[in-house]
Amino acid sequence: MSYRIPSPPPSLEELAKRQQNVVTASQLRARGVPTRVVTGHCRRGGPWQRLLPRVYLLQSGEPTPEQRMWAALLYAAQNGREEGCREGAVITGTAALALYGFAAVPRLPAVTGVDVLVPRQRRLKDAGEVRIRRTERELVARSVHGLACAPVARAVADALGEWTAGGEGQAFGAAAALPVREVLREAVGRSGGRLAGSEARCTVRELVAELTESGLAADLRVRAALDELLAAERDAVLTRLGELVDEWLLPVPLSAPELRMRGGTYIAVPDLYWPQTGVAVEVDSELRCVSEGEAAWVRGGQHRMEYLGIRVVYLSGARLAAEPDAVGAELREAFRQGGTDVVELLAGEG
């Protein structure tokens, strides 16, 4: 039987280096630094300074933007007098996007407030430039320059929430208003910027989920930018799907036809349709739907097609990118089998 010997906690010097010279009162106490020493060092002209309640900077002079982020995070994460008694906290909103490197938001020195997500049950007040946001969901953290940040989609939703709640240009102090369209495009990697690596981005699906959860999808400005992004995403996927149909030597299908019965009753608008075999293809259909009403409308069309005997193939853009050969084989097999007792339909332009 083997035993793991617990590692000793880092020294004050190591901890200060890791946290860019920002430490909490409990961390100092755990390393034998008496309260009176902390108080003396933080007096006017002393070598240390108090940045936030129970959070100290072990140097004089103005803190750097990164040190301000560390102070905000440590203030929100500490809970109780013992060093180990902490709860989760992640930086979100504009500050997180600045850390991620979004070109569409102000750089860190210009960010005038730091939003930090904490569990809803935490009893914690805003302090200085730190704004506490509570959430009932489990916190998920992404390490950005050593700091715990909310995932990109959540940070975008919270940043847009600041802007829409405070009014254009108000949520960021003297900084310019947050450009919704560019922020959404950057989040999914559809525009230039300072973001480094795929870990600093999110999928369109994640973005839609967060904006819908926060209620921001109903905002006209956000919805317009989101619709544009969704249309571009679906166009790219459908273009790749069209190439795959050619590669597998399938007949050219109708693109987004409006299917109706002979009496004129509306049925649906599938992405692709082969009338000769009664096969339809729906790609990422949920990405067309920001509201529940739209989702119900699309699902209704799908159910009507299936009821009338049409074979409906449901595909996702992610699977199309990861498994093109499997998708091609599935389409060929669906075309070979065709629908079942398909009702004759009229196909017009969608």
WOKAUR-V210506 format. One record per residue. SS is DSSP state (helix for helix, strand for strand, loop for the rest). OMEGA is omega in whole degrees, 0 to 359 (* if undefined). BURIAL is 1 if it has 16 or more other ideal C-beta (glycine too) atoms within 10 Angstrom, else 0. Layout:
ss->SS omega->OMEGA burial->BURIAL
ss->SS omega->OMEGA burial->BURIAL
This chain:
ss->loop omega->180 burial->0
ss->loop omega->180 burial->0
ss->loop omega->177 burial->0
ss->loop omega->178 burial->0
ss->loop omega->182 burial->0
ss->loop omega->179 burial->0
ss->loop omega->178 burial->0
ss->loop omega->178 burial->0
ss->loop omega->180 burial->0
ss->loop omega->177 burial->0
ss->loop omega->179 burial->0
ss->helix omega->179 burial->1
ss->helix omega->179 burial->0
ss->helix omega->180 burial->0
ss->helix omega->180 burial->1
ss->helix omega->179 burial->1
ss->helix omega->181 burial->0
ss->helix omega->185 burial->0
ss->loop omega->176 burial->1
ss->loop omega->174 burial->1
ss->loop omega->178 burial->1
ss->strand omega->182 burial->1
ss->strand omega->179 burial->1
ss->strand omega->179 burial->1
ss->helix omega->181 burial->1
ss->helix omega->177 burial->1
ss->helix omega->177 burial->1
ss->helix omega->182 burial->1
ss->helix omega->180 burial->0
ss->helix omega->180 burial->1
ss->loop omega->171 burial->0
ss->loop omega->179 burial->0
ss->loop omega->182 burial->1
ss->loop omega->180 burial->0
ss->helix omega->182 burial->0
ss->helix omega->178 burial->0
ss->helix omega->178 burial->0
ss->helix omega->180 burial->1
ss->helix omega->180 burial->0
ss->helix omega->180 burial->0
ss->helix omega->183 burial->1
ss->loop omega->177 burial->0
ss->loop omega->181 burial->0
ss->loop omega->180 burial->0
ss->loop omega->181 burial->0
ss->loop omega->184 burial->0
ss->loop omega->180 burial->0
ss->loop omega->175 burial->1
ss->strand omega->178 burial->1
ss->strand omega->180 burial->0
ss->strand omega->182 burial->1
ss->strand omega->177 burial->1
ss->loop omega->177 burial->0
ss->loop omega->178 burial->1
ss->strand omega->188 burial->1
ss->strand omega->175 burial->1
ss->strand omega->185 burial->1
ss->loop omega->176 burial->1
ss->loop omega->175 burial->1
ss->loop omega->179 burial->0
ss->loop omega->183 burial->0
ss->loop omega->176 burial->0
ss->loop omega->176 burial->1
ss->loop omega->176 burial->1
ss->helix omega->179 burial->1
ss->helix omega->178 burial->1
ss->helix omega->175 burial->1
ss->helix omega->178 burial->1
ss->helix omega->178 burial->1
ss->helix omega->180 burial->1
ss->helix omega->179 burial->1
ss->helix omega->182 burial->1
ss->helix omega->181 burial->1
ss->helix omega->177 burial->1
ss->helix omega->183 burial->1
ss->helix omega->184 burial->1
ss->helix omega->184 burial->1
ss->strand omega->182 burial->1
ss->loop omega->182 burial->1
ss->loop omega->187 burial->0
ss->loop omega->180 burial->0
ss->loop omega->183 burial->0
ss->loop omega->183 burial->1
ss->loop omega->182 burial->0
ss->loop omega->180 burial->0
ss->strand omega->174 burial->0
ss->loop omega->186 burial->0
ss->loop omega->174 burial->1
ss->strand omega->178 burial->1
ss->strand omega->176 burial->1
ss->strand omega->181 burial->1
ss->strand omega->176 burial->1
ss->helix omega->185 burial->1
ss->helix omega->180 burial->1
ss->helix omega->178 burial->1
ss->helix omega->179 burial->1
ss->helix omega->177 burial->1
ss->helix omega->177 burial->1
ss->helix omega->178 burial->1
ss->helix omega->179 burial->1
ss->loop omega->178 burial->1
ss->loop omega->178 burial->1
ss->loop omega->185 burial->0
ss->loop omega->178 burial->1
ss->loop omega->179 burial->1
ss->loop omega->174 burial->1
ss->loop omega->188 burial->0
ss->helix omega->182 burial->1
ss->helix omega->183 burial->0
ss->helix omega->179 burial->0
ss->loop omega->188 burial->1
ss->loop omega->179 burial->0
ss->loop omega->181 burial->1
ss->strand omega->176 burial->1
ss->strand omega->180 burial->1
ss->strand omega->178 burial->1
ss->strand omega->176 burial->1
ss->strand omega->176 burial->1
ss->strand omega->186 burial->1
ss->loop omega->185 burial->0
ss->loop omega->181 burial->0
ss->loop omega->174 burial->0
ss->loop omega->186 burial->0
ss->loop omega->181 burial->1
ss->loop omega->172 burial->0
ss->loop omega->179 burial->0
ss->strand omega->180 burial->1
ss->loop omega->180 burial->0
ss->loop omega->182 burial->1
ss->strand omega->176 burial->1
ss->strand omega->182 burial->1
ss->strand omega->174 burial->1
ss->strand omega->181 burial->1
ss->strand omega->179 burial->0
ss->strand omega->176 burial->1
ss->loop omega->181 burial->0
ss->loop omega->177 burial->0
ss->loop omega->181 burial->0
ss->loop omega->175 burial->1
ss->loop omega->185 burial->0
ss->loop omega->171 burial->1
ss->strand omega->180 burial->1
ss->strand omega->178 burial->0
ss->strand omega->185 burial->1
ss->loop omega->178 burial->0
ss->loop omega->181 burial->0
ss->strand omega->179 burial->1
ss->strand omega->180 burial->1
ss->strand omega->173 burial->1
ss->loop omega->174 burial->1
ss->loop omega->187 burial->1
ss->helix omega->183 burial->1
ss->helix omega->180 burial->1
ss->helix omega->179 burial->1
ss->helix omega->178 burial->1
ss->helix omega->180 burial->1
ss->helix omega->180 burial->1
ss->helix omega->177 burial->1
ss->helix omega->178 burial->1
ss->helix omega->177 burial->1
ss->helix omega->175 burial->1
ss->helix omega->186 burial->1
ss->helix omega->184 burial->1
ss->helix omega->179 burial->1
ss->helix omega->185 burial->0
ss->helix omega->184 burial->0
ss->loop omega->186 burial->0
ss->loop omega->177 burial->0
ss->loop omega->183 burial->0
ss->loop omega->189 burial->0
ss->loop omega->185 burial->1
ss->loop omega->179 burial->1
ss->loop omega->181 burial->0
ss->loop omega->183 burial->0
ss->loop omega->180 burial->1
ss->loop omega->179 burial->0
ss->loop omega->180 burial->0
ss->loop omega->179 burial->1
ss->loop omega->187 burial->1
ss->helix omega->185 burial->1
ss->helix omega->183 burial->1
ss->helix omega->178 burial->1
ss->helix omega->179 burial->1
ss->helix omega->180 burial->1
ss->helix omega->178 burial->1
ss->helix omega->184 burial->1
ss->helix omega->181 burial->1
ss->loop omega->174 burial->1
ss->loop omega->181 burial->0
ss->loop omega->175 burial->1
ss->loop omega->179 burial->1
ss->loop omega->180 burial->0
ss->loop omega->183 burial->1
ss->loop omega->183 burial->0
ss->loop omega->182 burial->1
ss->loop omega->173 burial->0
ss->loop omega->183 burial->0
ss->helix omega->181 burial->0
ss->helix omega->180 burial->0
ss->helix omega->180 burial->1
ss->loop omega->179 burial->1
ss->loop omega->177 burial->1
ss->loop omega->176 burial->1
ss->helix omega->180 burial->1
ss->helix omega->179 burial->1
ss->helix omega->180 burial->1
ss->helix omega->179 burial->1
ss->helix omega->181 burial->1
ss->helix omega->182 burial->1
ss->helix omega->181 burial->1
ss->helix omega->177 burial->1
ss->helix omega->180 burial->1
ss->helix omega->182 burial->0
ss->loop omega->182 burial->1
ss->loop omega->183 burial->0
ss->helix omega->181 burial->1
ss->helix omega->179 burial->1
ss->helix omega->178 burial->0
ss->loop omega->187 burial->1
ss->helix omega->181 burial->0
ss->helix omega->179 burial->0
ss->helix omega->182 burial->1
ss->helix omega->180 burial->1
ss->helix omega->180 burial->0
ss->helix omega->180 burial->1
ss->helix omega->178 burial->1
ss->helix omega->179 burial->0
ss->helix omega->180 burial->0
ss->helix omega->179 burial->1
ss->helix omega->179 burial->1
ss->helix omega->179 burial->0
ss->helix omega->180 burial->0
ss->helix omega->181 burial->1
ss->helix omega->178 burial->1
ss->helix omega->180 burial->0
ss->helix omega->180 burial->0
ss->helix omega->181 burial->1
ss->helix omega->175 burial->1
ss->helix omega->178 burial->0
ss->helix omega->179 burial->0
ss->helix omega->177 burial->1
ss->helix omega->177 burial->0
ss->helix omega->180 burial->0
ss->helix omega->177 burial->1
ss->helix omega->178 burial->1
ss->helix omega->182 burial->0
ss->helix omega->181 burial->0
ss->loop omega->173 burial->1
ss->loop omega->176 burial->0
ss->loop omega->176 burial->1
ss->loop omega->180 burial->0
ss->loop omega->180 burial->0
ss->loop omega->171 burial->1
ss->strand omega->181 burial->1
ss->strand omega->178 burial->0
ss->loop omega->178 burial->0
ss->strand omega->174 burial->1
ss->strand omega->183 burial->1
ss->strand omega->177 burial->1
ss->strand omega->173 burial->0
ss->loop omega->184 burial->0
ss->loop omega->178 burial->0
ss->loop omega->178 burial->0
ss->loop omega->181 burial->0
ss->loop omega->181 burial->0
ss->strand omega->178 burial->0
ss->strand omega->184 burial->1
ss->strand omega->173 burial->1
ss->loop omega->178 burial->1
ss->loop omega->179 burial->1
ss->loop omega->177 burial->1
ss->strand omega->180 burial->1
ss->strand omega->173 burial->1
ss->strand omega->183 burial->1
ss->loop omega->183 burial->1
ss->loop omega->179 burial->0
ss->loop omega->180 burial->1
ss->loop omega->180 burial->1
ss->strand omega->178 burial->1
ss->strand omega->178 burial->1
ss->strand omega->176 burial->1
ss->strand omega->183 burial->1
ss->strand omega->177 burial->1
ss->loop omega->186 burial->1
ss->helix omega->180 burial->1
ss->helix omega->179 burial->1
ss->helix omega->172 burial->1
ss->helix omega->196 burial->1
ss->loop omega->175 burial->1
ss->loop omega->180 burial->1
ss->loop omega->178 burial->0
ss->helix omega->178 burial->0
ss->helix omega->178 burial->0
ss->helix omega->180 burial->0
ss->helix omega->179 burial->0
ss->helix omega->179 burial->0
ss->helix omega->180 burial->0
ss->helix omega->179 burial->1
ss->helix omega->178 burial->0
ss->helix omega->178 burial->0
ss->helix omega->179 burial->1
ss->helix omega->179 burial->1
ss->helix omega->180 burial->0
ss->helix omega->178 burial->1
ss->helix omega->181 burial->1
ss->helix omega->180 burial->0
ss->helix omega->181 burial->0
ss->loop omega->174 burial->1
ss->loop omega->180 burial->0
ss->loop omega->174 burial->1
ss->strand omega->183 burial->1
ss->strand omega->178 burial->1
ss->strand omega->181 burial->1
ss->strand omega->182 burial->0
ss->strand omega->173 burial->1
ss->loop omega->177 burial->1
ss->helix omega->180 burial->1
ss->helix omega->180 burial->0
ss->helix omega->178 burial->0
ss->helix omega->180 burial->1
ss->helix omega->185 burial->0
ss->helix omega->186 burial->0
ss->loop omega->184 burial->0
ss->helix omega->181 burial->1
ss->helix omega->179 burial->0
ss->helix omega->178 burial->0
ss->helix omega->179 burial->1
ss->helix omega->179 burial->1
ss->helix omega->179 burial->0
ss->helix omega->179 burial->1
ss->helix omega->180 burial->1
ss->helix omega->180 burial->0
ss->helix omega->178 burial->0
ss->helix omega->179 burial->1
ss->helix omega->180 burial->1
ss->helix omega->182 burial->0
ss->helix omega->181 burial->0
ss->loop omega->179 burial->0
ss->loop omega->182 burial->1
ss->loop omega->180 burial->0
ss->loop omega->185 burial->0
ss->loop omega->174 burial->1
ss->loop omega->180 burial->1
ss->loop omega->183 burial->0
ss->loop omega->173 burial->1
ss->strand omega->181 burial->0
ss->strand omega->177 burial->0
ss->strand omega->179 burial->0
ss->strand omega->182 burial->0
ss->loop omega->* burial->0
